[in-house]
Amino acid sequence: MPTIGVDKAALFKALGQEYTTDEFDDLCFEFGIELDEDTSITERPVVNGKQESAQLKIEIPANRYDMLCIEGISLMLNIFNGKTPSPHYRLVAPPNGKIQTMTIAKETMSVRPYAAGAILRNVSFTQARYESFIALQDKLHQNLARQRTLVAIGTHDLDTIKGPFTYEALLPEEIKFVPLNQTKKMNAVEMMKFYETDKNLSRYLHIIKGSPVYPVILDANRTVCSMPPIINSNHSKISPKTRNVFIDVTATDRTKLEIVTNILVAMFSQYTEEPFTVEPVQVVSKHNNESRQVPDLTPRETEVEISYINDCCGLSLSAEEICKLLMRMSYSATPSKSSRNLIDVSIPPTRADVLHQCDIMEDVAIAYGFNRLPRSFPSKSGTVAQPLMINKLSDIVRLEAAMAGWSEVMPLILCSHNENFAWLNRKDDGKTAVKLANPKTVEYQVVRTSLLPGLLKTIRENKHHSVPIKIFEVSDVAFKDMSLERKSRNERHFGAAWYGKTSGFEVVHGLMDRIMLMLKSAFITSEEGLEGHGSGDSSYWIEEVDDPTFFEGHSAAIHVKFNGKEHVIGVFGILHPTVLDNYELRYPVSTLEMNIEVFL
């Protein structure tokens, strides 16, 4: 959870009363946040001959992006304490009645396709408010915006630029301006090189560095306002004296774009001449049908069931009582006219985290007081958990292998591309393995498609132990599957490896027979003088297979028949000498790998 540091005196002034550390800690707990530290009770550093002001460090839930600044914290706590009503955010036309426009060029689709804007007019900034405004942008960039990869915010002094604005994608050599807090004019190529050594901005350069065009926001005079997501122009730099703020927001994610815009303008619209008013911007984006007026501060309407809230909280609250509790959490709620069991709820634009009535139920519980909720044991809605069938089957297989004298290992699910393919004498067809887009090291390039790399690496790192080494693993492998929404699927496999002075082929074969017997699958043989017939619905047999991973003539595929339908579930055999060399193993190794999901 993010920890926010706020000035203690300023927060208590905004709350309208003084608190002791314990009293404020209790208030935070009641609201669902946590006071992490009060620096007033510890020694504080002295800067320029003046002791640093006391700070309250507050842990904010990861879903409450509206409380990442002192403005959000004080507003929510005042509403919770009944000292102020929930704000009503409104869009107002500019003094001249002409709404500013931002036209998005089609070329931006290849780099950052979405953009929005807003104007805070006649803002009253102090130094503290200005610093909080900048800090909130940083917090949103680091958290919700994922280091500016999803969303980037630019803020400008509207009195230094002129609309209408355009959002374009230009060649780096064509973008020229003086970057924020600099004096020299540069083009984008020079700028990217200049900021390579900057400890703050260098971490964002990769976002657009590989693109043939860079995004840029221009005013009516073709003056550069910003080059998102890197830096703003020094020409439109804001300061505590700024009265009118133009906000541009660009993104690769439309949903995050709207959330960030709404939170930023909502928190600081309280400092406008008419509190909680925002001047909209008309976005013109005809190429992708995204033309609209932004921001959209209309509350979202939903319904919650009174019985659901009471059942979850163990209460017997009336509709009116629930509505009053929701008002403490900044909602607007009224009993529904369509049903006595429903409440109509208006969700404020700053609460993008509210997705289901369970989220509203949680806020009712907070407003009522967690410590006041009735306690009972066992719970009236108590349930008994049970494992997933695949996990239960895995545990059964684990137990049988362990009782047979094999040791379980748990290697990582990621491996290098060579370990998964070339080192096993296998070829990558490009349609099998899930590959990482930006692997940090060569050891973590793909999600394994076989358990063998992990087993062989485990033996390699433990080959100084006495032989034989008998290890097994029951875990997932992953495969590409374009028919699924997530484009991949997991598959539960059982794998085992024998490492010793002899091949151990018969030992691995025996382990396979034991596992199949435990799974109630009968062996079928056609050897002379022997008869074996599958009983029941399941039977299995083995057939020689030509697999380059294994020594020629010393590997077999495992065939299983369920209800008359045949499946090839795995393979076992003695590994090829080149595979042993690749994994630096000097003794023979026999392995077994099979898919156990077919037995479900």
Secondary structure, 3 states (H helix, E strand, C coil): CCEEEEEHHHHHHHHCCCCCHHHHHHHHHHHCCEEEEEHHHCCCCEECCEECCCEEEEECCCCCHHHCCHHHHHHHHHHHCCCCCCCCCEECCCCCCCCEEEEECHHHHHCCCEEEEEEECCECCCHHHHHHHHHHHHHHHHCCCCCCCCEEEEEEEHHHCCCCEEEEEECHHHCEECECCCCCCEEHHHHHHHHHHCCCHHHHCHHHHCCCCEEEEECCCCCEEEECCCEEEHHHCCCCCCCCEEEEEEECCHHHHHHHHHHHHHHHHHHECCCCEEECEEEECHHHCCCEEECCCCCEEEEEEHHHHHHHHCCCCCHHHHHHHHHHCCCEEEECCCCCCEEEEEECCCCCCCCCHHHHHHHHHHHHCHHHCCCCCCCCCCCCCCCCHHHHHHHHHHHHHHHCCCEECCCCCEECHHHHCHHHCCCCCCCCCEECCCCCCCCCCEECCCCHHHHHHHHHHCCCCCCCEEEEEEEEEEEECCCCCCCEEEEEEEEEEEECCCCCHHHHHHHHHHHHHHCCCEECCCCCCCCCCCCCCEEEEEEECCCCCEEEEEEEEEEEEECCEEEEEEEEEEECHHHHHHCCCCCCEEEEEEECHHHC
